[in-house]
Amino acid sequence: MTVTRSPYASCRTAQLSMSAIKDMAIRAAKLPDVASLTWGLPSFRTPEHIREAVAEALREDPDAGKYTLPDGLPQLREAVADTHFALTGLRVSAGRNVVVTAGNMEGVKVVLDTILDDGDEVILTDPGFASHVQQIMACGGQPIYWPLDEARGWGADIGKLEPLISPRTRAILLVTPSNPTGTILDREVLLSVGEIALRHGILVVLDDPYSHFAFHRASDCFNLASAEAYAGNVAYLFSFSKCHAMSGWRLGYAVVPEALKRQMLKLHDATLICAPRPSQLAGLAALRGSGDHLDEFRSILDRRRNLICGRLDRVRHVFSYIRPRGAYYVFPRIETAHENATQFCLDLLNKAQVCVTPGSAFGPSGEGHVRMAFCVSDEEIEKAFDRIEQHFPS
């Protein structure tokens, strides 16, 4: 693609697109009374013990509004190391392996910026998270799509992965449970990914916002970061945004090989110096807290999953779908006549005042689908589907 250079944008920037998720949210914000299922923004309030811990620190701690070191508060990094051990059984060093980030968006971007030169390749699932595509391109890289099989419940065929690897491949980027499909990659698949990455000397980047939201058994969500054999090839990134209802706090952490941390810190510091200290204090309270809210959040999301699937069942002439196993998205196929996914979503927004995200934003396999988020209130889901039923009478 030829891009004409603007005085206000590099050629690299000019070829990027605004995330379709945010584009649809911006469009919806300009219209009155839109029922929005587009943005993965949990309806939950940040738990009280987190808010109170930060309020107390702001009152009592004279340093609460100051910078931290670029890799984060030492006590938070220690808490991360302890949490990582509890989750994976592997000991990591707070000093050598942990970086506190401004959410996983910043964390993943810094990892990619660290490892990619122009023309390098990153493999990601198709469908996969829309913003990862833009992040790879923003770092001068090329996204390479590992297609999932819709006929097998968006299952991953490990046999199709290794042929995608070239001399320019630097990483495999995964989200499980998946955004947008709610797929959970099986343990055997993930272990095979780790073995392939080790054999080819490439990095596996695990972006983990949703592992607390598996709707059958927590053991369904195998964490490749728990496999000691592949620890030197895995960067694990955890976000507080979803499971601790802290999306606006912009906080996450990365557990990475020591050599990667040393390089990452250069770009992390040059980008924002450090994650906001009040947010780091909130993260410390979240990790030290009981986590009782997690069961409540998961139960509510499971109920909303049942609600949105029940409503989809009533509009089978419009959508077919695969029931998600985790996260809080469903990725229906459009069964009614339409030009393409983007135009379908624009028509639905402008004519029915319902906002969903075009599946084409999530990779080539997403065309002909839409993403719906069920982390919103029950009332918002009901309102959206009441309008869909009215707009598409059976």
FIZAFI-221502 format. One record per residue (C-alpha): residue number from 1; residue in one letter; x, y, z. Coordinates in steps of 0.02 Angstrom, whole numbers. Layout:
<nodes>
<node pos="NUM" code="a" xx="X" yy="Y" zz="Z"/>
...
</nodes>
This chain:
<nodes>
<node pos="1" code="m" xx="0" yy="0" zz="0"/>
<node pos="2" code="t" xx="68" yy="171" zz="-50"/>
<node pos="3" code="v" xx="43" yy="304" zz="81"/>
<node pos="4" code="t" xx="65" yy="489" zz="44"/>
<node pos="5" code="r" xx="165" yy="571" zz="182"/>
<node pos="6" code="s" xx="80" yy="708" zz="281"/>
<node pos="7" code="p" xx="170" yy="846" zz="376"/>
<node pos="8" code="y" xx="76" yy="783" zz="529"/>
<node pos="9" code="a" xx="104" yy="596" zz="512"/>
<node pos="10" code="s" xx="242" yy="476" zz="465"/>
<node pos="11" code="c" xx="203" yy="350" zz="330"/>
<node pos="12" code="r" xx="196" yy="218" zz="466"/>
<node pos="13" code="t" xx="67" yy="315" zz="565"/>
<node pos="14" code="a" xx="-35" yy="360" zz="412"/>
<node pos="15" code="q" xx="-61" yy="176" zz="368"/>
<node pos="16" code="l" xx="-136" yy="137" zz="538"/>
<node pos="17" code="s" xx="-321" yy="136" zz="577"/>
<node pos="18" code="m" xx="-411" yy="186" zz="733"/>
<node pos="19" code="s" xx="-466" yy="31" zz="827"/>
<node pos="20" code="a" xx="-638" yy="-16" zz="760"/>
<node pos="21" code="i" xx="-693" yy="-41" zz="941"/>
<node pos="22" code="k" xx="-653" yy="140" zz="984"/>
<node pos="23" code="d" xx="-713" yy="203" zz="815"/>
<node pos="24" code="m" xx="-885" yy="128" zz="844"/>
<node pos="25" code="a" xx="-887" yy="192" zz="1024"/>
<node pos="26" code="i" xx="-844" yy="368" zz="964"/>
<node pos="27" code="r" xx="-982" yy="360" zz="833"/>
<node pos="28" code="a" xx="-1107" yy="297" zz="962"/>
<node pos="29" code="a" xx="-1061" yy="437" zz="1084"/>
<node pos="30" code="k" xx="-1122" yy="565" zz="956"/>
<node pos="31" code="l" xx="-1296" yy="489" zz="950"/>
<node pos="32" code="p" xx="-1432" yy="492" zz="1083"/>
<node pos="33" code="d" xx="-1486" yy="336" zz="1178"/>
<node pos="34" code="v" xx="-1377" yy="206" zz="1094"/>
<node pos="35" code="a" xx="-1378" yy="29" zz="1165"/>
<node pos="36" code="s" xx="-1193" yy="-14" zz="1157"/>
<node pos="37" code="l" xx="-1115" yy="-187" zz="1158"/>
<node pos="38" code="t" xx="-955" yy="-128" zz="1074"/>
<node pos="39" code="w" xx="-830" yy="-88" zz="1211"/>
<node pos="40" code="g" xx="-760" yy="-217" zz="1332"/>
<node pos="41" code="l" xx="-784" yy="-99" zz="1479"/>
<node pos="42" code="p" xx="-845" yy="-193" zz="1634"/>
<node pos="43" code="s" xx="-996" yy="-116" zz="1719"/>
<node pos="44" code="f" xx="-922" yy="-156" zz="1891"/>
<node pos="45" code="r" xx="-859" yy="-26" zz="2012"/>
<node pos="46" code="t" xx="-680" yy="-42" zz="2074"/>
<node pos="47" code="p" xx="-694" yy="-144" zz="2237"/>
<node pos="48" code="e" xx="-705" yy="-42" zz="2396"/>
<node pos="49" code="h" xx="-547" yy="-109" zz="2478"/>
<node pos="50" code="i" xx="-445" yy="-49" zz="2328"/>
<node pos="51" code="r" xx="-524" yy="123" zz="2327"/>
<node pos="52" code="e" xx="-504" yy="143" zz="2515"/>
<node pos="53" code="a" xx="-321" yy="92" zz="2514"/>
<node pos="54" code="v" xx="-282" yy="226" zz="2384"/>
<node pos="55" code="a" xx="-387" yy="358" zz="2474"/>
<node pos="56" code="e" xx="-291" yy="324" zz="2635"/>
<node pos="57" code="a" xx="-123" yy="332" zz="2546"/>
<node pos="58" code="l" xx="-169" yy="498" zz="2465"/>
<node pos="59" code="r" xx="-214" yy="567" zz="2636"/>
<node pos="60" code="e" xx="-67" yy="498" zz="2734"/>
<node pos="61" code="d" xx="78" yy="463" zz="2617"/>
<node pos="62" code="p" xx="172" yy="620" zz="2559"/>
<node pos="63" code="d" xx="248" yy="521" zz="2415"/>
<node pos="64" code="a" xx="83" yy="453" zz="2348"/>
<node pos="65" code="g" xx="79" yy="577" zz="2204"/>
<node pos="66" code="k" xx="261" yy="558" zz="2151"/>
<node pos="67" code="y" xx="354" yy="458" zz="2020"/>
<node pos="68" code="t" xx="412" yy="282" zz="2056"/>
<node pos="69" code="l" xx="561" yy="198" zz="1977"/>
<node pos="70" code="p" xx="523" yy="148" zz="1797"/>
<node pos="71" code="d" xx="491" yy="-35" zz="1838"/>
<node pos="72" code="g" xx="372" yy="8" zz="1979"/>
<node pos="73" code="l" xx="357" yy="13" zz="2168"/>
<node pos="74" code="p" xx="469" yy="-121" zz="2246"/>
<node pos="75" code="q" xx="327" yy="-182" zz="2359"/>
<node pos="76" code="l" xx="211" yy="-200" zz="2210"/>
<node pos="77" code="r" xx="342" yy="-296" zz="2111"/>
<node pos="78" code="e" xx="366" yy="-412" zz="2260"/>
<node pos="79" code="a" xx="178" yy="-438" zz="2269"/>
<node pos="80" code="v" xx="178" yy="-477" zz="2082"/>
<node pos="81" code="a" xx="316" yy="-605" zz="2106"/>
<node pos="82" code="d" xx="217" yy="-687" zz="2248"/>
<node pos="83" code="t" xx="57" yy="-686" zz="2144"/>
<node pos="84" code="h" xx="147" yy="-759" zz="1994"/>
<node pos="85" code="f" xx="213" yy="-900" zz="2103"/>
<node pos="86" code="a" xx="39" yy="-934" zz="2172"/>
<node pos="87" code="l" xx="-33" yy="-942" zz="1995"/>
<node pos="88" code="t" xx="106" yy="-1035" zz="1905"/>
<node pos="89" code="g" xx="215" yy="-1121" zz="2034"/>
<node pos="90" code="l" xx="368" yy="-1033" zz="1963"/>
<node pos="91" code="r" xx="477" yy="-912" zz="2062"/>
<node pos="92" code="v" xx="525" yy="-751" zz="1974"/>
<node pos="93" code="s" xx="630" yy="-605" zz="2034"/>
<node pos="94" code="a" xx="543" yy="-441" zz="2072"/>
<node pos="95" code="g" xx="703" yy="-352" zz="2022"/>
<node pos="96" code="r" xx="754" yy="-451" zz="1868"/>
<node pos="97" code="n" xx="590" yy="-507" zz="1790"/>
<node pos="98" code="v" xx="445" yy="-389" zz="1837"/>
<node pos="99" code="v" xx="395" yy="-225" zz="1754"/>
<node pos="100" code="v" xx="241" yy="-129" zz="1810"/>
<node pos="101" code="t" xx="153" yy="-57" zz="1658"/>
<node pos="102" code="a" xx="14" yy="66" zz="1619"/>
<node pos="103" code="g" xx="-105" yy="-75" zz="1573"/>
<node pos="104" code="n" xx="-74" yy="-216" zz="1450"/>
<node pos="105" code="m" xx="-95" yy="-102" zz="1301"/>
<node pos="106" code="e" xx="61" yy="-7" zz="1351"/>
<node pos="107" code="g" xx="147" yy="-167" zz="1407"/>
<node pos="108" code="v" xx="119" yy="-259" zz="1243"/>
<node pos="109" code="k" xx="167" yy="-106" zz="1142"/>
<node pos="110" code="v" xx="331" yy="-88" zz="1236"/>
<node pos="111" code="v" xx="372" yy="-273" zz="1215"/>
<node pos="112" code="l" xx="337" yy="-262" zz="1028"/>
<node pos="113" code="d" xx="436" yy="-101" zz="1010"/>
<node pos="114" code="t" xx="580" yy="-185" zz="1101"/>
<node pos="115" code="i" xx="592" yy="-339" zz="991"/>
<node pos="116" code="l" xx="538" yy="-281" zz="817"/>
<node pos="117" code="d" xx="635" yy="-204" zz="675"/>
<node pos="118" code="d" xx="549" yy="-146" zz="516"/>
<node pos="119" code="g" xx="479" yy="-294" zz="421"/>
<node pos="120" code="d" xx="487" yy="-416" zz="567"/>
<node pos="121" code="e" xx="336" yy="-529" zz="590"/>
<node pos="122" code="v" xx="221" yy="-569" zz="735"/>
<node pos="123" code="i" xx="100" yy="-716" zz="727"/>
<node pos="124" code="l" xx="-71" yy="-691" zz="806"/>
<node pos="125" code="t" xx="-232" yy="-789" zz="802"/>
<node pos="126" code="d" xx="-364" yy="-749" zz="672"/>
<node pos="127" code="p" xx="-482" yy="-690" zz="742"/>
<node pos="128" code="g" xx="-375" yy="-598" zz="870"/>
<node pos="129" code="f" xx="-378" yy="-436" zz="967"/>
<node pos="130" code="a" xx="-399" yy="-291" zz="846"/>
<node pos="131" code="s" xx="-279" yy="-172" zz="933"/>
<node pos="132" code="h" xx="-137" yy="-298" zz="925"/>
<node pos="133" code="v" xx="-141" yy="-285" zz="736"/>
<node pos="134" code="q" xx="-119" yy="-96" zz="745"/>
<node pos="135" code="q" xx="15" yy="-111" zz="879"/>
<node pos="136" code="i" xx="118" yy="-230" zz="773"/>
<node pos="137" code="m" xx="107" yy="-113" zz="624"/>
<node pos="138" code="a" xx="146" yy="39" zz="731"/>
<node pos="139" code="c" xx="310" yy="-46" zz="779"/>
<node pos="140" code="g" xx="354" yy="-76" zz="596"/>
<node pos="141" code="g" xx="304" yy="-258" zz="603"/>
<node pos="142" code="q" xx="192" yy="-367" zz="498"/>
<node pos="143" code="p" xx="46" yy="-465" zz="573"/>
<node pos="144" code="i" xx="41" yy="-647" zz="516"/>
<node pos="145" code="y" xx="-125" yy="-732" zz="544"/>
<node pos="146" code="w" xx="-145" yy="-905" zz="621"/>
<node pos="147" code="p" xx="-324" yy="-948" zz="569"/>
<node pos="148" code="l" xx="-440" yy="-1026" zz="697"/>
<node pos="149" code="d" xx="-572" yy="-1151" zz="641"/>
<node pos="150" code="e" xx="-748" yy="-1086" zz="666"/>
<node pos="151" code="a" xx="-821" yy="-1257" zz="627"/>
<node pos="152" code="r" xx="-726" yy="-1325" zz="777"/>
<node pos="153" code="g" xx="-783" yy="-1189" zz="897"/>
<node pos="154" code="w" xx="-642" yy="-1072" zz="845"/>
<node pos="155" code="g" xx="-518" yy="-1209" zz="888"/>
<node pos="156" code="a" xx="-332" yy="-1193" zz="851"/>
<node pos="157" code="d" xx="-246" yy="-1314" zz="731"/>
<node pos="158" code="i" xx="-67" yy="-1323" zz="793"/>
<node pos="159" code="g" xx="-16" yy="-1400" zz="627"/>
<node pos="160" code="k" xx="-50" yy="-1234" zz="542"/>
<node pos="161" code="l" xx="64" yy="-1133" zz="657"/>
<node pos="162" code="e" xx="241" yy="-1188" zz="616"/>
<node pos="163" code="p" xx="225" yy="-1161" zz="427"/>
<node pos="164" code="l" xx="191" yy="-977" zz="465"/>
<node pos="165" code="i" xx="362" yy="-954" zz="545"/>
<node pos="166" code="s" xx="493" yy="-869" zz="437"/>
<node pos="167" code="p" xx="667" yy="-797" zz="469"/>
<node pos="168" code="r" xx="579" yy="-631" zz="511"/>
<node pos="169" code="t" xx="464" yy="-704" zz="645"/>
<node pos="170" code="r" xx="500" yy="-629" zz="815"/>
<node pos="171" code="a" xx="348" yy="-673" zz="920"/>
<node pos="172" code="i" xx="183" yy="-766" zz="937"/>
<node pos="173" code="l" xx="53" yy="-657" zz="1023"/>
<node pos="174" code="l" xx="-92" yy="-744" zz="1111"/>
<node pos="175" code="v" xx="-245" yy="-698" zz="1214"/>
<node pos="176" code="t" xx="-335" yy="-841" zz="1304"/>
<node pos="177" code="p" xx="-479" yy="-835" zz="1342"/>
<node pos="178" code="s" xx="-492" yy="-747" zz="1177"/>
<node pos="179" code="n" xx="-548" yy="-575" zz="1129"/>
<node pos="180" code="p" xx="-658" yy="-580" zz="1023"/>
<node pos="181" code="t" xx="-718" yy="-762" zz="1019"/>
<node pos="182" code="g" xx="-712" yy="-817" zz="1202"/>
<node pos="183" code="t" xx="-608" yy="-967" zz="1148"/>
<node pos="184" code="i" xx="-493" yy="-1047" zz="1277"/>
<node pos="185" code="l" xx="-338" yy="-1123" zz="1198"/>
<node pos="186" code="d" xx="-310" yy="-1300" zz="1259"/>
<node pos="187" code="r" xx="-162" yy="-1348" zz="1368"/>
<node pos="188" code="e" xx="-93" yy="-1462" zz="1233"/>
<node pos="189" code="v" xx="-101" yy="-1324" zz="1103"/>
<node pos="190" code="l" xx="-13" yy="-1200" zz="1217"/>
<node pos="191" code="l" xx="124" yy="-1323" zz="1263"/>
<node pos="192" code="s" xx="151" yy="-1355" zz="1078"/>
<node pos="193" code="v" xx="162" yy="-1167" zz="1048"/>
<node pos="194" code="g" xx="295" yy="-1158" zz="1184"/>
<node pos="195" code="e" xx="393" yy="-1301" zz="1107"/>
<node pos="196" code="i" xx="385" yy="-1222" zz="933"/>
<node pos="197" code="a" xx="439" yy="-1053" zz="1002"/>
<node pos="198" code="l" xx="585" yy="-1131" zz="1095"/>
<node pos="199" code="r" xx="641" yy="-1227" zz="943"/>
<node pos="200" code="h" xx="640" yy="-1071" zz="834"/>
<node pos="201" code="g" xx="707" yy="-951" zz="966"/>
<node pos="202" code="i" xx="556" yy="-836" zz="963"/>
<node pos="203" code="l" xx="454" yy="-755" zz="1102"/>
<node pos="204" code="v" xx="277" yy="-802" zz="1155"/>
<node pos="205" code="v" xx="186" yy="-647" zz="1217"/>
<node pos="206" code="l" xx="38" yy="-693" zz="1329"/>
<node pos="207" code="d" xx="-84" yy="-548" zz="1349"/>
<node pos="208" code="d" xx="-195" yy="-600" zz="1496"/>
<node pos="209" code="p" xx="-344" yy="-491" zz="1539"/>
<node pos="210" code="y" xx="-472" yy="-632" zz="1553"/>
<node pos="211" code="s" xx="-404" yy="-790" zz="1636"/>
<node pos="212" code="h" xx="-509" yy="-758" zz="1792"/>
<node pos="213" code="f" xx="-664" yy="-769" zz="1682"/>
<node pos="214" code="a" xx="-678" yy="-951" zz="1630"/>
<node pos="215" code="f" xx="-857" yy="-1011" zz="1645"/>
<node pos="216" code="h" xx="-831" yy="-1196" zz="1676"/>
<node pos="217" code="r" xx="-673" yy="-1237" zz="1775"/>
<node pos="218" code="a" xx="-530" yy="-1122" zz="1819"/>
<node pos="219" code="s" xx="-415" yy="-1264" zz="1766"/>
<node pos="220" code="d" xx="-479" yy="-1240" zz="1588"/>
<node pos="221" code="c" xx="-364" yy="-1089" zz="1576"/>
<node pos="222" code="f" xx="-190" yy="-1164" zz="1567"/>
<node pos="223" code="n" xx="-55" yy="-1031" zz="1584"/>
<node pos="224" code="l" xx="95" yy="-1064" zz="1474"/>
<node pos="225" code="a" xx="196" yy="-956" zz="1594"/>
<node pos="226" code="s" xx="184" yy="-1101" zz="1717"/>
<node pos="227" code="a" xx="288" yy="-1214" zz="1602"/>
<node pos="228" code="e" xx="467" yy="-1197" zz="1666"/>
<node pos="229" code="a" xx="542" yy="-1269" zz="1508"/>
<node pos="230" code="y" xx="483" yy="-1119" zz="1408"/>
<node pos="231" code="a" xx="509" yy="-980" zz="1537"/>
<node pos="232" code="g" xx="652" yy="-904" zz="1438"/>
<node pos="233" code="n" xx="538" yy="-882" zz="1286"/>
<node pos="234" code="v" xx="380" yy="-817" zz="1371"/>
<node pos="235" code="a" xx="327" yy="-639" zz="1413"/>
<node pos="236" code="y" xx="172" yy="-644" zz="1524"/>
<node pos="237" code="l" xx="69" yy="-484" zz="1539"/>
<node pos="238" code="f" xx="-71" yy="-466" zz="1664"/>
<node pos="239" code="s" xx="-200" yy="-326" zz="1667"/>
<node pos="240" code="f" xx="-293" yy="-263" zz="1820"/>
<node pos="241" code="s" xx="-424" yy="-184" zz="1707"/>
<node pos="242" code="k" xx="-550" yy="-324" zz="1695"/>
<node pos="243" code="c" xx="-543" yy="-439" zz="1846"/>
<node pos="244" code="h" xx="-514" yy="-297" zz="1970"/>
<node pos="245" code="a" xx="-629" yy="-173" zz="1878"/>
<node pos="246" code="m" xx="-483" yy="-52" zz="1860"/>
<node pos="247" code="s" xx="-492" yy="-8" zz="1675"/>
<node pos="248" code="g" xx="-474" yy="178" zz="1708"/>
<node pos="249" code="w" xx="-328" yy="156" zz="1827"/>
<node pos="250" code="r" xx="-218" yy="96" zz="1681"/>
<node pos="251" code="l" xx="-115" yy="-35" zz="1769"/>
<node pos="252" code="g" xx="-38" yy="-201" zz="1723"/>
<node pos="253" code="y" xx="123" yy="-296" zz="1745"/>
<node pos="254" code="a" xx="243" yy="-397" zz="1639"/>
<node pos="255" code="v" xx="341" yy="-549" zz="1695"/>
<node pos="256" code="v" xx="480" yy="-569" zz="1567"/>
<node pos="257" code="p" xx="653" yy="-643" zz="1544"/>
<node pos="258" code="e" xx="788" yy="-536" zz="1626"/>
<node pos="259" code="a" xx="871" yy="-488" zz="1461"/>
<node pos="260" code="l" xx="704" yy="-428" zz="1393"/>
<node pos="261" code="k" xx="669" yy="-323" zz="1548"/>
<node pos="262" code="r" xx="834" yy="-231" zz="1530"/>
<node pos="263" code="q" xx="789" yy="-181" zz="1352"/>
<node pos="264" code="m" xx="604" yy="-147" zz="1387"/>
<node pos="265" code="l" xx="643" yy="-21" zz="1524"/>
<node pos="266" code="k" xx="727" yy="96" zz="1399"/>
<node pos="267" code="l" xx="566" yy="114" zz="1299"/>
<node pos="268" code="h" xx="449" yy="105" zz="1449"/>
<node pos="269" code="d" xx="544" yy="250" zz="1531"/>
<node pos="270" code="a" xx="550" yy="349" zz="1369"/>
<node pos="271" code="t" xx="362" yy="324" zz="1346"/>
<node pos="272" code="l" xx="291" yy="371" zz="1517"/>
<node pos="273" code="i" xx="430" yy="355" zz="1650"/>
<node pos="274" code="c" xx="320" yy="245" zz="1759"/>
<node pos="275" code="a" xx="143" yy="188" zz="1785"/>
<node pos="276" code="p" xx="46" yy="313" zz="1893"/>
<node pos="277" code="r" xx="92" yy="290" zz="2076"/>
<node pos="278" code="p" xx="-89" yy="299" zz="2140"/>
<node pos="279" code="s" xx="-132" yy="160" zz="2018"/>
<node pos="280" code="q" xx="14" yy="57" zz="2079"/>
<node pos="281" code="l" xx="-50" yy="78" zz="2257"/>
<node pos="282" code="a" xx="-219" yy="17" zz="2196"/>
<node pos="283" code="g" xx="-136" yy="-133" zz="2115"/>
<node pos="284" code="l" xx="-46" yy="-174" zz="2277"/>
<node pos="285" code="a" xx="-212" yy="-173" zz="2370"/>
<node pos="286" code="a" xx="-289" yy="-283" zz="2235"/>
<node pos="287" code="l" xx="-151" yy="-415" zz="2247"/>
<node pos="288" code="r" xx="-149" yy="-413" zz="2437"/>
<node pos="289" code="g" xx="-338" yy="-418" zz="2453"/>
<node pos="290" code="s" xx="-446" yy="-571" zz="2472"/>
<node pos="291" code="g" xx="-507" yy="-571" zz="2291"/>
<node pos="292" code="d" xx="-683" yy="-610" zz="2352"/>
<node pos="293" code="h" xx="-754" yy="-499" zz="2215"/>
<node pos="294" code="l" xx="-688" yy="-615" zz="2079"/>
<node pos="295" code="d" xx="-820" yy="-748" zz="2113"/>
<node pos="296" code="e" xx="-955" yy="-615" zz="2111"/>
<node pos="297" code="f" xx="-893" yy="-541" zz="1947"/>
<node pos="298" code="r" xx="-879" yy="-712" zz="1867"/>
<node pos="299" code="s" xx="-1055" yy="-761" zz="1923"/>
<node pos="300" code="i" xx="-1130" yy="-600" zz="1854"/>
<node pos="301" code="l" xx="-1038" yy="-619" zz="1689"/>
<node pos="302" code="d" xx="-1095" yy="-800" zz="1673"/>
<node pos="303" code="r" xx="-1274" yy="-744" zz="1699"/>
<node pos="304" code="r" xx="-1252" yy="-610" zz="1566"/>
<node pos="305" code="r" xx="-1175" yy="-740" zz="1450"/>
<node pos="306" code="n" xx="-1333" yy="-844" zz="1470"/>
<node pos="307" code="l" xx="-1438" yy="-689" zz="1441"/>
<node pos="308" code="i" xx="-1352" yy="-636" zz="1280"/>
<node pos="309" code="c" xx="-1349" yy="-814" zz="1212"/>
<node pos="310" code="g" xx="-1534" yy="-830" zz="1250"/>
<node pos="311" code="r" xx="-1569" yy="-669" zz="1157"/>
<node pos="312" code="l" xx="-1462" yy="-726" zz="1010"/>
<node pos="313" code="d" xx="-1564" yy="-886" zz="1003"/>
<node pos="314" code="r" xx="-1718" yy="-778" zz="970"/>
<node pos="315" code="v" xx="-1640" yy="-697" zz="816"/>
<node pos="316" code="r" xx="-1570" yy="-849" zz="725"/>
<node pos="317" code="h" xx="-1624" yy="-769" zz="561"/>
<node pos="318" code="v" xx="-1499" yy="-630" zz="597"/>
<node pos="319" code="f" xx="-1354" yy="-715" zz="689"/>
<node pos="320" code="s" xx="-1280" yy="-886" zz="724"/>
<node pos="321" code="y" xx="-1150" yy="-903" zz="860"/>
<node pos="322" code="i" xx="-1030" yy="-1013" zz="958"/>
<node pos="323" code="r" xx="-1055" yy="-1006" zz="1145"/>
<node pos="324" code="p" xx="-901" yy="-925" zz="1224"/>
<node pos="325" code="r" xx="-806" yy="-1024" zz="1356"/>
<node pos="326" code="g" xx="-721" yy="-873" zz="1435"/>
<node pos="327" code="a" xx="-692" yy="-684" zz="1432"/>
<node pos="328" code="y" xx="-850" yy="-583" zz="1402"/>
<node pos="329" code="y" xx="-876" yy="-575" zz="1215"/>
<node pos="330" code="v" xx="-977" yy="-672" zz="1089"/>
<node pos="331" code="f" xx="-934" yy="-668" zz="903"/>
<node pos="332" code="p" xx="-1090" yy="-706" zz="801"/>
<node pos="333" code="r" xx="-1093" yy="-737" zz="615"/>
<node pos="334" code="i" xx="-1211" yy="-622" zz="519"/>
<node pos="335" code="e" xx="-1342" yy="-731" zz="435"/>
<node pos="336" code="t" xx="-1451" yy="-594" zz="361"/>
<node pos="337" code="a" xx="-1410" yy="-513" zz="194"/>
<node pos="338" code="h" xx="-1273" yy="-382" zz="212"/>
<node pos="339" code="e" xx="-1136" yy="-297" zz="112"/>
<node pos="340" code="n" xx="-996" yy="-322" zz="236"/>
<node pos="341" code="a" xx="-974" yy="-322" zz="425"/>
<node pos="342" code="t" xx="-927" yy="-139" zz="437"/>
<node pos="343" code="q" xx="-1078" yy="-78" zz="339"/>
<node pos="344" code="f" xx="-1191" yy="-196" zz="437"/>
<node pos="345" code="c" xx="-1129" yy="-118" zz="600"/>
<node pos="346" code="l" xx="-1148" yy="59" zz="536"/>
<node pos="347" code="d" xx="-1325" yy="23" zz="478"/>
<node pos="348" code="l" xx="-1368" yy="-57" zz="644"/>
<node pos="349" code="l" xx="-1302" yy="95" zz="736"/>
<node pos="350" code="n" xx="-1383" yy="226" zz="628"/>
<node pos="351" code="k" xx="-1550" yy="139" zz="598"/>
<node pos="352" code="a" xx="-1577" yy="39" zz="758"/>
<node pos="353" code="q" xx="-1466" yy="134" zz="882"/>
<node pos="354" code="v" xx="-1371" yy="-24" zz="929"/>
<node pos="355" code="c" xx="-1182" yy="-23" zz="930"/>
<node pos="356" code="v" xx="-1077" yy="-179" zz="898"/>
<node pos="357" code="t" xx="-902" yy="-200" zz="824"/>
<node pos="358" code="p" xx="-870" yy="-265" zz="648"/>
<node pos="359" code="g" xx="-782" yy="-432" zz="652"/>
<node pos="360" code="s" xx="-669" yy="-385" zz="507"/>
<node pos="361" code="a" xx="-567" yy="-280" zz="629"/>
<node pos="362" code="f" xx="-510" yy="-441" zz="715"/>
<node pos="363" code="g" xx="-429" yy="-521" zz="563"/>
<node pos="364" code="p" xx="-478" yy="-591" zz="393"/>
<node pos="365" code="s" xx="-581" yy="-732" zz="470"/>
<node pos="366" code="g" xx="-686" yy="-603" zz="561"/>
<node pos="367" code="e" xx="-770" yy="-535" zz="406"/>
<node pos="368" code="g" xx="-955" yy="-578" zz="410"/>
<node pos="369" code="h" xx="-959" yy="-573" zz="600"/>
<node pos="370" code="v" xx="-984" yy="-446" zz="739"/>
<node pos="371" code="r" xx="-915" yy="-438" zz="915"/>
<node pos="372" code="m" xx="-1036" yy="-410" zz="1058"/>
<node pos="373" code="a" xx="-978" yy="-375" zz="1236"/>
<node pos="374" code="f" xx="-1085" yy="-441" zz="1378"/>
<node pos="375" code="c" xx="-990" yy="-354" zz="1518"/>
<node pos="376" code="v" xx="-1121" yy="-215" zz="1511"/>
<node pos="377" code="s" xx="-1277" yy="-213" zz="1619"/>
<node pos="378" code="d" xx="-1420" yy="-335" zz="1593"/>
<node pos="379" code="e" xx="-1530" yy="-186" zz="1547"/>
<node pos="380" code="e" xx="-1410" yy="-134" zz="1408"/>
<node pos="381" code="i" xx="-1410" yy="-310" zz="1335"/>
<node pos="382" code="e" xx="-1599" yy="-319" zz="1340"/>
<node pos="383" code="k" xx="-1618" yy="-148" zz="1261"/>
<node pos="384" code="a" xx="-1497" yy="-190" zz="1121"/>
<node pos="385" code="f" xx="-1587" yy="-352" zz="1077"/>
<node pos="386" code="d" xx="-1760" yy="-277" zz="1091"/>
<node pos="387" code="r" xx="-1704" yy="-155" zz="956"/>
<node pos="388" code="i" xx="-1621" yy="-292" zz="851"/>
<node pos="389" code="e" xx="-1782" yy="-394" zz="855"/>
<node pos="390" code="q" xx="-1881" yy="-241" zz="803"/>
<node pos="391" code="h" xx="-1757" yy="-197" zz="664"/>
<node pos="392" code="f" xx="-1752" yy="-376" zz="596"/>
<node pos="393" code="p" xx="-1928" yy="-446" zz="615"/>
<node pos="394" code="s" xx="-1935" yy="-634" zz="588"/>
</nodes>
